[in-house]
């Protein structure tokens, strides 16, 4: 009987990690929409959009050599930092966070896709 409880306990402890991996895998598929403009690899190139490696905790508009829009530079000067809640809101509706910004993507309306994308970015973008 105690072995059964130990196995069930081990499975319950493992489930959050497995769910997270599944979310990150789904998020990688969601990120394919972003890949036309962004990379997440350490040392990766900037494209139409900046490299997202190390995005969590980074001040907006701070990638050297990337030409940010004037509205993004203004938000950066106000102290906009990419923490998870701010990034979630930006992914869902970029213009709500940076009105008149240059990001042409209208946003993800599906909350599960936003969750999955955040999980992927935590994994792939070198989250602290």
C-alpha positions in Angstrom: 0.0 0.0 0.0 2.8 2.5 0.9 4.5 1.8 -2.5 1.3 2.8 -4.3 1.1 6.1 -2.3 4.7 6.8 -3.1 4.1 6.2 -6.8 1.0 8.4 -6.8 2.8 11.1 -4.9 5.8 11.0 -7.3 3.4 11.3 -10.3 1.6 14.2 -8.7 4.9 16.0 -8.1 5.9 15.4 -11.7 2.7 16.7 -13.2 3.5 20.5 -12.9 6.8 20.0 -14.7 5.2 17.9 -17.5 2.4 20.5 -18.0 5.0 23.2 -18.2 6.9 21.3 -20.9 3.7 20.7 -22.8 2.9 24.4 -22.6 6.4 25.3 -23.8 6.1 22.9 -26.7 2.8 24.4 -27.7 4.3 27.9 -27.2 7.1 27.0 -29.6 4.4 26.4 -32.2 2.8 29.7 -31.3 6.2 31.4 -31.6 6.3 30.4 -35.2 4.1 33.4 -35.9 6.7 35.6 -34.2 9.7 34.1 -35.9 9.3 36.2 -39.0 10.5 39.2 -37.0 12.1 37.9 -33.8 14.7 35.4 -32.6 15.2 34.0 -29.1 18.7 32.5 -29.3 21.4 34.0 -27.2 23.5 36.1 -29.6 20.8 35.8 -32.3 20.4 38.5 -34.8 17.8 41.2 -34.6 15.3 41.1 -37.4 12.4 43.4 -38.1 11.9 43.0 -34.3 14.6 42.7 -31.6 16.0 39.4 -30.3 14.0 38.3 -27.4 16.7 36.3 -25.5 16.7 37.5 -21.9 13.4 39.5 -22.4 12.2 38.9 -18.8 13.3 41.7 -16.6 14.9 43.6 -19.5 14.1 47.3 -19.9 12.1 48.0 -23.1 14.1 49.5 -26.0 17.5 48.4 -24.7 18.9 46.1 -27.4 22.0 47.8 -28.8 21.9 48.3 -32.5 18.1 47.9 -32.9 16.2 50.8 -34.2 13.2 51.1 -31.9 10.2 53.3 -32.9 9.8 56.7 -31.2 6.8 55.4 -29.1 8.8 52.4 -27.9 11.7 54.7 -27.0 9.3 57.0 -25.1 7.9 54.0 -23.1 11.5 52.9 -22.4 12.3 56.4 -21.1 9.2 56.1 -18.8 10.7 52.9 -17.4 8.8 50.1 -19.2 10.3 46.8 -18.2 9.4 43.4 -19.7 8.1 41.5 -16.6 5.7 38.7 -17.2 2.4 40.7 -16.7 3.6 43.5 -19.0 4.8 41.0 -21.6 1.5 39.1 -21.4 -0.5 42.3 -21.9 1.8 43.3 -24.8 1.4 39.9 -26.5 -2.4 40.1 -26.2 -2.6 43.7 -27.5 0.7 45.5 -28.4 -1.1 48.8 -29.1 -2.6 48.9 -25.6 1.0 49.0 -24.1 2.8 51.0 -26.8 0.2 53.1 -28.7 1.4 54.0 -32.2 4.2 51.5 -31.8 5.6 49.9 -35.0 4.8 46.3 -34.1 2.3 45.2 -36.8 1.2 42.1 -35.1 -2.4 42.7 -33.7 -1.9 40.4 -30.7 -3.0 37.0 -29.5 -6.6 36.9 -28.4 -6.4 33.2 -27.2 -5.4 33.2 -23.6 -4.1 29.6 -23.8 -1.8 30.6 -26.7 -0.5 33.5 -24.6 0.1 31.2 -21.7 1.9 28.7 -23.9 4.0 31.4 -25.6 5.0 32.8 -22.2 6.0 29.3 -21.1 8.1 28.9 -24.3 9.8 32.3 -23.8 10.7 31.4 -20.2 12.3 28.2 -21.6 13.9 29.5 -24.8 14.7 33.1 -24.0 16.9 32.4 -21.0 14.5 33.5 -18.3 16.0 34.1 -15.0 
